Amino acid sequence: MIRRAVLLSPLAVTVIVACGSQAGSAAEDIGEARAEITQVPADVLCVQISIVGQSSTSTRQFDVTPGQSSVLDMKGLPIGADTFKGAAFGSACSGVTGSSIPAWIGNDVQATLSPGVVTNVKLVLRHNGEANVSVDFQGDDAGATCPAGRTACGGQCVDTSTDPNNCGACGNVCTLPNACSGGVCSCTDDGTACANQVCGSAVNNCGKTVSCGVCNGRCCLDSCVCSTCQCP
C-alpha cells in the first residue's frame, strides 16, 4: 500500500491557457499545458501525453530521468473540451514506436480549456499489467452427427445413460460414489456393509445406514452390535 501511494501521485498536470495564434494559419486560440512530475519512477525513461481536442489530436513525448523531478511543457493545444491521456515507457522516446507497450498507463482525463483561465488537470498512471490469453472455439454440438443411442457432448459421441461425465445430459457429472445408470446419478449398495455381522446396523458404500438383522435373544457373532443379544 505504501508503494502505491508513492507511484499513483507522481504525475500532476497543470494546464495553463493563453491566447495566441499559430504561425502560418488563421488566428485561433491556443493553450499551453505543463506536466510536473515530482519523482520519475525507476522504470520510466519516456513519458507520452496524448491530447485530443474537438478538431485536432496531438501526442507529445518527453525523455525523463528516473528518480528526478521533471517539468513537461506542451504548447499549441486547442481551446475547448480536451481529453488528456498519459503513458510511460521503459525506453528512451527515440525507441518508442506505435507497437511499444507502455510500462505505465492512465485513464482519460477531460478538461475544458478557456482563454485566460488556468485549468488544473491531474493524470494518474498505474503499472500496466499483461497476460497471455488463450481462446479456443468449439463447434456447435447440435450440428454433430452421432449414431443412434449416442449424444454429441464436447465434440464426442457419448451414451448419456451411462457416461458419468454426461449423465442424462451433457455436462452433468456424477461424483463418487455415485455412478451413472439409466441417465441418473445414483449409488448401488455393493452388499458388503454387513459382512461378518448378522444383526445391528452398518454404513454401506453409498454412505447410508443399512440394517444387518435383528438379534433374537441369542448371540449372533463376535461382531454383533445388538445390545439385547444375550449369550447362553
C-alpha positions, 0 to 999 in steps of 0.5 A: 500500500505504501508503494502505491501511494508513492507511484499513483501521485507522481504525475500532476498536470497543470494546464495553463491557457493563453491566447495566441495564434499559430504561425502560418494559419488563421488566428485561433486560440491556443493553450499551453499545458505543463506536466510536473512530475515530482519523482520519475519512477525507476522504470520510466525513461519516456513519458507520452501525453496524448491530447485530443481536442474537438478538431485536432489530436496531438501526442507529445513525448518527453525523455525523463530521468528516473528518480528526478523531478521533471517539468513537461511543457506542451504548447499549441493545444486547442481551446475547448473540451480536451481529453488528456491521456498519459503513458510511460515507457521503459525506453528512451522516446527515440525507441518508442514506436506505435507497437511499444507497450507502455510500462505505465498507463492512465485513464482519460482525463477531460478538461475544458480549456478557456482563454485566460483561465488556468485549468488544473488537470491531474493524470494518474498512471498505474503499472500496466499489467499483461497476460497471455490469453488463450481462446479456443472455439468449439463447434456447435454440438447440435450440428454433430452427427452421432449414431443412434443411442449416442449424444454429441457432448464436447465434440464426442459421441457419448451414451448419456445413460451411462457416461458419468461425465454426461449423465442424462445430459451433457455436462452433468457429472456424477461424483463418487460414489455415485455412478451413472445408470439409466441417465441418473446419478445414483449409488448401488449398495455393493452388499458388503456393509454387513459382512461378518455381522448378522444383526445391528446396523452398518454404513454401506458404500453409498454412505447410508445406514443399512440394517444387518438383522435383528438379534433374537435373544441369542448371540449372533457373532463376535461382531454383533452390535445388538445390545439385547443379544444375550449369550447362553 
